[in-house]
Structure formats: structure tokens, C-alpha cells
């Protein structure tokens, strides 16, 4: 941690680049491996809307894969004017063994599905492939990184966690402009962090309540 003689400090709303710079300043000019792993994953998520590589978001918002008949859209007007009829999607936030994930599920009639589907008249996409469209983003090992921060982390680690939450919020906000997002549920990064923080404080106040780590 920087002391009173260290000029390194974070701005009030830092970018990922600024957080990385700060981390180096308080860590002898290096980025620890675990921190770098998570920061790189956050960076990939942050740039997913800008780079030209194929990804789940681009597949989902690709109008050429929309079931225009189900949506009531005239094919001749698809790219000429904006339509209020957009495919319905449910977004689910979850922590898995791999880390944090934002997952997408389409609707068949009025029920979300989690399976491969093609030319399903009741679905608003021509093709839905969970292997390439379900996981919108993933932040690798974020759950373990949060635990690491609460045990021995520093200000830069916390800033990275907070920034990852903002990145997810930004992506959800973008999808809400492109699709009909019916529902957003699950466990947010912020709520997971607060839960872990609460548990950490509980164990600190009463060591006998901590789980056996053997």
C-alpha cells in the first residue's frame, strides 16, 4: 500500500489502464500473475464491443440471424429503419468454477431455452447455439480473486473488482439498446463481493465460526 511519501494514487473513477499503472507503482513495477490474469480478462470484456473478432454479442445482435417473421419485421425494412420489435433475451449473472459469467437465454414462446435450436418458429432467432452464444462474457477466476483480496489484497485489487462490475453493467446497458431484454437476474459482482466481505468480517469477529480449511 502507498504511504504518505508515495505519490501514487488512484483517481475517483479510474480506467483499467490507470488501475494497472497504480498496481505497478505499489508492487515494485510489476503486475502479479493472479492480478494480471483477472485484469486481462476484464480488458477482453471491456473491448468486446469494439474489436472486430467474432463473439457472442455480435452473433446475438446480428439481424441476419433474427426470425423476422416471428418478430413481424419486413425484410425490406430491416436495415433501413429501426424497429421496436427485437428478439427477447434473458440475461443471467452467475459465478461458476471458471469465474463470473454473463449468460444469455432466448425465448421459445414465453419460456427461456438452454439448448441448440434452428428454424424454430416459436423462437425469435433463426439459429441459437449455446456453445457460441450463451456465454456473453466471462471474467476468469474473479470469485477466487475476490477471496484473495479480502485476505491479503490492496487498493488496486479492490479497484479492479469494482471496475469489473462497471464493465458488466456497461455491456448489459448496451444489450438493452439492441435487444428486448426481458429479465436480468442472478448474482452480480457487487452482491457477491458484499456477501464475501460480510462472511470475512464474521470470521474475523468470531474465529471459531470460520470453516475448517484442512
Residue pairs with C-beta under 8 A, 6 or more apart in sequence:
1 26
1 154
1 155
2 8
2 9
2 25
2 26
2 155
6 25
6 26
8 22
8 25
8 26
9 22
10 18
10 19
10 22
10 155
10 156
10 159
11 18
14 22
14 159
14 163
15 163
16 39
16 42
16 43
16 46
16 160
16 163
19 39
19 156
19 159
19 160
19 163
20 31
20 39
22 155
22 156
22 159
23 31
23 32
23 35
23 39
23 154
23 156
23 157
23 160
24 30
24 31
26 154
26 155
26 156
27 154
27 156
31 39
34 141
34 145
34 148
35 145
35 156
35 157
35 160
37 140
37 141
38 139
38 140
38 141
38 142
38 145
38 160
38 164
39 160
41 99
41 138
41 139
41 140
41 141
41 142
42 139
42 160
42 163
42 164
42 167
45 137
45 138
45 139
45 164
45 167
45 168
45 171
46 167
46 170
48 55
48 57
48 137
48 171
49 57
49 171
49 174
56 104
56 132
56 133
56 134
56 135
56 136
56 137
57 136
57 171
57 174
57 175
59 65
59 132
59 133
60 87
60 89
60 104
60 125
60 133
60 136
60 175
60 179
61 175
61 178
61 179
63 78
63 79
65 125
65 126
65 127
66 73
66 78
66 86
66 87
66 124
66 125
66 126
67 87
67 121
67 123
67 124
67 125
67 126
68 74
68 75
68 78
69 121
70 121
70 122
70 123
70 124
71 83
71 85
71 86
71 87
71 124
72 85
73 83
73 85
77 83
86 178
86 179
86 180
87 106
87 107
87 124
87 125
87 179
87 180
88 106
88 107
88 124
88 179
88 180
88 181
88 182
89 104
89 105
89 106
89 107
89 175
89 179
89 180
89 181
89 182
90 104
90 105
90 106
90 107
90 112
90 181
90 182
90 183
90 184
90 185
91 102
91 103
91 104
91 105
91 136
91 172
91 175
91 181
91 183
91 184
91 185
91 186
92 102
92 103
92 104
92 105
92 184
92 185
92 186
93 100
93 101
93 102
93 103
93 168
93 184
93 185
93 186
93 187
93 188
93 189
94 100
94 101
94 103
94 186
94 187
95 101
95 142
95 143
95 187
95 192
98 138
98 140
98 141
99 138
99 139
99 140
99 141
99 142
99 143
99 144
100 138
100 139
100 142
100 143
100 164
100 168
100 189
100 192
101 135
101 136
101 137
101 138
101 139
102 135
102 136
102 137
102 138
102 168
102 171
102 172
103 134
103 135
103 136
103 186
104 133
104 134
104 136
104 175
105 112
105 113
105 114
105 134
106 112
106 113
106 117
106 123
106 124
106 125
106 128
107 113
107 123
107 124
107 182
108 117
108 120
108 122
108 123
109 122
113 123
113 128
114 130
114 134
115 130
116 128
116 129
116 130
116 131
117 123
117 125
117 127
117 128
118 126
118 127
118 128
119 126
119 127
120 128
136 171
136 175
137 168
137 171
139 164
139 168
139 189
142 161
142 164
142 189
143 192
145 157
145 160
145 161
146 161
146 192
146 193
146 196
147 196
148 157
149 157
149 158
149 161
150 196
150 197
150 200
151 200
161 189
161 193
164 189
165 188
165 189
165 190
165 193
168 188
168 189
172 181
172 184
175 181
202 209
203 209
203 210
